[in-house]
Amino acid sequence: MAVALDVENREQDARKPDKQEQGKTLDDRTVSQAVTIMTTEHYTLQGIRAATISDSSSRASLFLGTVSSTLVALAFVGQVSKTTKDLGEPFYIFSLVLFPSLLFLGLVTFDRVLQSAIEDTVAAHGINRIRHYYVEIAPQLAPYFMQSTHDDDAGAAQNMGVASAWWQMFLDTAGMIAVINSVIAGVSAGLIVSRLVVNKPLALYVLIGAAAFLLSLALHQRYQAVQWRRTDVRMPVMFPSPKAQQAVKPRRR
C-alpha cells in the first residue's frame, strides 16, 4: 500500500511543472499578450495618421478651391465694372468683402491643418516607440526594420528621409496655407489703403501690401513654432536617436 501511494505521489509530482518552468511559461504568455496589444495600438496609430492626412488634404483642397473661384469671380467683376480710370467702385467693394472672408477661411484652415500635423507627428512617434519594443523582444529583427525605432524628431525625420533646412517650414501643409493667407492679407491691406489714401504712387500701395505680407507670414510661422514647442514638452522622448542624428529635424506635414 505504501509503495503504491509513493508511486502515485511521484506521478503527480512529475505532472506538476517546476517553478522555473512555470515562470517561463507565464513570461512567454505575457510577452505574447503584450505583442498583441502593441500590434493593435500600432494599427490604431496608423489609422490616426491616415485620418489626419485625409483631413488636411480635404481642408486644404477646400480652401484652395475657394481662393481660385473667388479670383475668377473678381476677374469677371473687374471686366464688367472697369472704367477709363480704374476697375470701378463695384470691384473694390466686392474685393473688400471677399478678401476678408477668404482670410478668415484661411486662418481656420491653417490652424486645423496644424492641429492635424501635430496629431500625425504624435502618432508617428508612438509607432516608432512600439517598433522599439519589437526590437527589444526580438533583437535579431532589428536589421529588417527599414524605419526608425527612436521616438524623437530625428527618428521621425529618418522615416521621412528629410534633412534639416530653414525652408522645410514652407513645405508642409500649414506652411503653404500660411503663405497664401499672407498674400491675401497683403492684397487686402493694399486695397484698403488705396481707397483711403488716393492719388498716391502705386509703389506706396505695393510697399504697404508687402509689409502686411511679411508681418502676416512672420505671425503664422511664430504661432506654428509655439505650437510645436508645446507639443515637444508634452511628448517626452523615451528612446532618443544616436547623437549623430540629433542635428536632423523632421519636415512637418
Secondary structure as a PSIPRED ss2 file (coil, helix, strand):
# PSIPRED VFORMAT (PSIPRED V4.0)

   1 M C   1.000  0.000  0.000
   2 A H   0.000  1.000  0.000
   3 V H   0.000  1.000  0.000
   4 A H   0.000  1.000  0.000
   5 L H   0.000  1.000  0.000
   6 D H   0.000  1.000  0.000
   7 V H   0.000  1.000  0.000
   8 E H   0.000  1.000  0.000
   9 N H   0.000  1.000  0.000
  10 R H   0.000  1.000  0.000
  11 E H   0.000  1.000  0.000
  12 Q H   0.000  1.000  0.000
  13 D H   0.000  1.000  0.000
  14 A H   0.000  1.000  0.000
  15 R H   0.000  1.000  0.000
  16 K C   1.000  0.000  0.000
  17 P C   1.000  0.000  0.000
  18 D C   1.000  0.000  0.000
  19 K H   0.000  1.000  0.000
  20 Q H   0.000  1.000  0.000
  21 E H   0.000  1.000  0.000
  22 Q H   0.000  1.000  0.000
  23 G H   0.000  1.000  0.000
  24 K H   0.000  1.000  0.000
  25 T H   0.000  1.000  0.000
  26 L H   0.000  1.000  0.000
  27 D H   0.000  1.000  0.000
  28 D H   0.000  1.000  0.000
  29 R H   0.000  1.000  0.000
  30 T H   0.000  1.000  0.000
  31 V H   0.000  1.000  0.000
  32 S H   0.000  1.000  0.000
  33 Q H   0.000  1.000  0.000
  34 A H   0.000  1.000  0.000
  35 V H   0.000  1.000  0.000
  36 T H   0.000  1.000  0.000
  37 I H   0.000  1.000  0.000
  38 M H   0.000  1.000  0.000
  39 T H   0.000  1.000  0.000
  40 T H   0.000  1.000  0.000
  41 E H   0.000  1.000  0.000
  42 H H   0.000  1.000  0.000
  43 Y H   0.000  1.000  0.000
  44 T H   0.000  1.000  0.000
  45 L H   0.000  1.000  0.000
  46 Q H   0.000  1.000  0.000
  47 G H   0.000  1.000  0.000
  48 I H   0.000  1.000  0.000
  49 R H   0.000  1.000  0.000
  50 A H   0.000  1.000  0.000
  51 A H   0.000  1.000  0.000
  52 T H   0.000  1.000  0.000
  53 I H   0.000  1.000  0.000
  54 S H   0.000  1.000  0.000
  55 D H   0.000  1.000  0.000
  56 S H   0.000  1.000  0.000
  57 S H   0.000  1.000  0.000
  58 S H   0.000  1.000  0.000
  59 R H   0.000  1.000  0.000
  60 A H   0.000  1.000  0.000
  61 S H   0.000  1.000  0.000
  62 L H   0.000  1.000  0.000
  63 F H   0.000  1.000  0.000
  64 L H   0.000  1.000  0.000
  65 G H   0.000  1.000  0.000
  66 T H   0.000  1.000  0.000
  67 V H   0.000  1.000  0.000
  68 S H   0.000  1.000  0.000
  69 S H   0.000  1.000  0.000
  70 T H   0.000  1.000  0.000
  71 L H   0.000  1.000  0.000
  72 V H   0.000  1.000  0.000
  73 A H   0.000  1.000  0.000
  74 L H   0.000  1.000  0.000
  75 A H   0.000  1.000  0.000
  76 F H   0.000  1.000  0.000
  77 V H   0.000  1.000  0.000
  78 G H   0.000  1.000  0.000
  79 Q H   0.000  1.000  0.000
  80 V H   0.000  1.000  0.000
  81 S H   0.000  1.000  0.000
  82 K C   1.000  0.000  0.000
  83 T C   1.000  0.000  0.000
  84 T C   1.000  0.000  0.000
  85 K C   1.000  0.000  0.000
  86 D C   1.000  0.000  0.000
  87 L C   1.000  0.000  0.000
  88 G C   1.000  0.000  0.000
  89 E H   0.000  1.000  0.000
  90 P H   0.000  1.000  0.000
  91 F H   0.000  1.000  0.000
  92 Y H   0.000  1.000  0.000
  93 I H   0.000  1.000  0.000
  94 F H   0.000  1.000  0.000
  95 S H   0.000  1.000  0.000
  96 L H   0.000  1.000  0.000
  97 V H   0.000  1.000  0.000
  98 L H   0.000  1.000  0.000
  99 F H   0.000  1.000  0.000
 100 P H   0.000  1.000  0.000
 101 S H   0.000  1.000  0.000
 102 L H   0.000  1.000  0.000
 103 L H   0.000  1.000  0.000
 104 F H   0.000  1.000  0.000
 105 L H   0.000  1.000  0.000
 106 G H   0.000  1.000  0.000
 107 L H   0.000  1.000  0.000
 108 V H   0.000  1.000  0.000
 109 T H   0.000  1.000  0.000
 110 F H   0.000  1.000  0.000
 111 D H   0.000  1.000  0.000
 112 R H   0.000  1.000  0.000
 113 V H   0.000  1.000  0.000
 114 L H   0.000  1.000  0.000
 115 Q H   0.000  1.000  0.000
 116 S H   0.000  1.000  0.000
 117 A H   0.000  1.000  0.000
 118 I H   0.000  1.000  0.000
 119 E H   0.000  1.000  0.000
 120 D H   0.000  1.000  0.000
 121 T H   0.000  1.000  0.000
 122 V H   0.000  1.000  0.000
 123 A H   0.000  1.000  0.000
 124 A H   0.000  1.000  0.000
 125 H H   0.000  1.000  0.000
 126 G H   0.000  1.000  0.000
 127 I H   0.000  1.000  0.000
 128 N H   0.000  1.000  0.000
 129 R H   0.000  1.000  0.000
 130 I H   0.000  1.000  0.000
 131 R H   0.000  1.000  0.000
 132 H H   0.000  1.000  0.000
 133 Y H   0.000  1.000  0.000
 134 Y H   0.000  1.000  0.000
 135 V H   0.000  1.000  0.000
 136 E H   0.000  1.000  0.000
 137 I H   0.000  1.000  0.000
 138 A C   1.000  0.000  0.000
 139 P H   0.000  1.000  0.000
 140 Q H   0.000  1.000  0.000
 141 L H   0.000  1.000  0.000
 142 A H   0.000  1.000  0.000
 143 P H   0.000  1.000  0.000
 144 Y H   0.000  1.000  0.000
 145 F C   1.000  0.000  0.000
 146 M C   1.000  0.000  0.000
 147 Q C   1.000  0.000  0.000
 148 S C   1.000  0.000  0.000
 149 T C   1.000  0.000  0.000
 150 H C   1.000  0.000  0.000
 151 D C   1.000  0.000  0.000
 152 D C   1.000  0.000  0.000
 153 D H   0.000  1.000  0.000
 154 A H   0.000  1.000  0.000
 155 G H   0.000  1.000  0.000
 156 A H   0.000  1.000  0.000
 157 A H   0.000  1.000  0.000
 158 Q H   0.000  1.000  0.000
 159 N H   0.000  1.000  0.000
 160 M H   0.000  1.000  0.000
 161 G C   1.000  0.000  0.000
 162 V C   1.000  0.000  0.000
 163 A C   1.000  0.000  0.000
 164 S C   1.000  0.000  0.000
 165 A C   1.000  0.000  0.000
 166 W H   0.000  1.000  0.000
 167 W H   0.000  1.000  0.000
 168 Q H   0.000  1.000  0.000
 169 M H   0.000  1.000  0.000
 170 F H   0.000  1.000  0.000
 171 L C   1.000  0.000  0.000
 172 D C   1.000  0.000  0.000
 173 T H   0.000  1.000  0.000
 174 A H   0.000  1.000  0.000
 175 G H   0.000  1.000  0.000
 176 M H   0.000  1.000  0.000
 177 I H   0.000  1.000  0.000
 178 A H   0.000  1.000  0.000
 179 V H   0.000  1.000  0.000
 180 I H   0.000  1.000  0.000
 181 N H   0.000  1.000  0.000
 182 S H   0.000  1.000  0.000
 183 V H   0.000  1.000  0.000
 184 I H   0.000  1.000  0.000
 185 A H   0.000  1.000  0.000
 186 G H   0.000  1.000  0.000
 187 V H   0.000  1.000  0.000
 188 S H   0.000  1.000  0.000
 189 A H   0.000  1.000  0.000
 190 G H   0.000  1.000  0.000
 191 L H   0.000  1.000  0.000
 192 I H   0.000  1.000  0.000
 193 V H   0.000  1.000  0.000
 194 S H   0.000  1.000  0.000
 195 R H   0.000  1.000  0.000
 196 L H   0.000  1.000  0.000
 197 V C   1.000  0.000  0.000
 198 V C   1.000  0.000  0.000
 199 N C   1.000  0.000  0.000
 200 K C   1.000  0.000  0.000
 201 P C   1.000  0.000  0.000
 202 L H   0.000  1.000  0.000
 203 A H   0.000  1.000  0.000
 204 L H   0.000  1.000  0.000
 205 Y H   0.000  1.000  0.000
 206 V H   0.000  1.000  0.000
 207 L H   0.000  1.000  0.000
 208 I H   0.000  1.000  0.000
 209 G H   0.000  1.000  0.000
 210 A H   0.000  1.000  0.000
 211 A H   0.000  1.000  0.000
 212 A H   0.000  1.000  0.000
 213 F H   0.000  1.000  0.000
 214 L H   0.000  1.000  0.000
 215 L H   0.000  1.000  0.000
 216 S H   0.000  1.000  0.000
 217 L H   0.000  1.000  0.000
 218 A H   0.000  1.000  0.000
 219 L H   0.000  1.000  0.000
 220 H H   0.000  1.000  0.000
 221 Q H   0.000  1.000  0.000
 222 R H   0.000  1.000  0.000
 223 Y H   0.000  1.000  0.000
 224 Q H   0.000  1.000  0.000
 225 A H   0.000  1.000  0.000
 226 V H   0.000  1.000  0.000
 227 Q H   0.000  1.000  0.000
 228 W H   0.000  1.000  0.000
 229 R H   0.000  1.000  0.000
 230 R H   0.000  1.000  0.000
 231 T H   0.000  1.000  0.000
 232 D H   0.000  1.000  0.000
 233 V H   0.000  1.000  0.000
 234 R H   0.000  1.000  0.000
 235 M C   1.000  0.000  0.000
 236 P C   1.000  0.000  0.000
 237 V C   1.000  0.000  0.000
 238 M C   1.000  0.000  0.000
 239 F C   1.000  0.000  0.000
 240 P C   1.000  0.000  0.000
 241 S C   1.000  0.000  0.000
 242 P C   1.000  0.000  0.000
 243 K H   0.000  1.000  0.000
 244 A H   0.000  1.000  0.000
 245 Q H   0.000  1.000  0.000
 246 Q C   1.000  0.000  0.000
 247 A C   1.000  0.000  0.000
 248 V C   1.000  0.000  0.000
 249 K C   1.000  0.000  0.000
 250 P C   1.000  0.000  0.000
 251 R C   1.000  0.000  0.000
 252 R C   1.000  0.000  0.000
 253 R C   1.000  0.000  0.000
